[in-house]
Structure formats: C-alpha cells, structure tokens
Amino acid sequence: MNTGSELRENLDKLHTTELGVVRIKRNLSLDTDDVVGWCKTKIDSSNAVIERNGKNWYVNIDNCIITINAYSYTVITAHKIKK
C-alpha cells in the first residue's frame, strides 16, 4: 500500500489549470488565489490520508478530497465530503 510518500516527495511539481483554480475555489469556497499552495499545505499535513487509485491520487483531509493526476501532478479538482 502506498502511503503517499511519492506524492509528498513531488509537491514541487504540483500545478493546476486556470479552470482548475476556478473549480477548486468554487467547490471549497476558498478565499485564496494560491490554490496550489493551499493544496500543497493540506497534502503535506500529517493528518492527510493519501491513497492512489489508478491514475489519480486522492487526498482526504479536513472534510474534503483533493484529486491529483498521478503522472502529471495536476490538481484536477477538490470537493467537500457530503455527510
């Protein structure tokens, strides 16, 4: 089982598209323009649960899930966990 160490080791490669920024800010109601920096902080947190499923990494933290492409390190989307 991969614990996300590969993702954490490659945080410097993390990026997203302009549409990704808009989508993530909307889905999480974020107030920051540095969405990638926000995601890096969350991923690097000790209580982040990281798992890889197929071509994507899924990071579960603070009631949200961040989806990242495992090959390009593109943050695809993030959304709140519905209860």
Protein Blocks (a to p, Z undefined) as FASTA:
>chain_A
ZZhlmmmmmmmmgccdfklmmmmmmmnopabfblmlmmmmmmmpmkbccddehjbccdde
ehiacdddfklopafbdcdddZZ
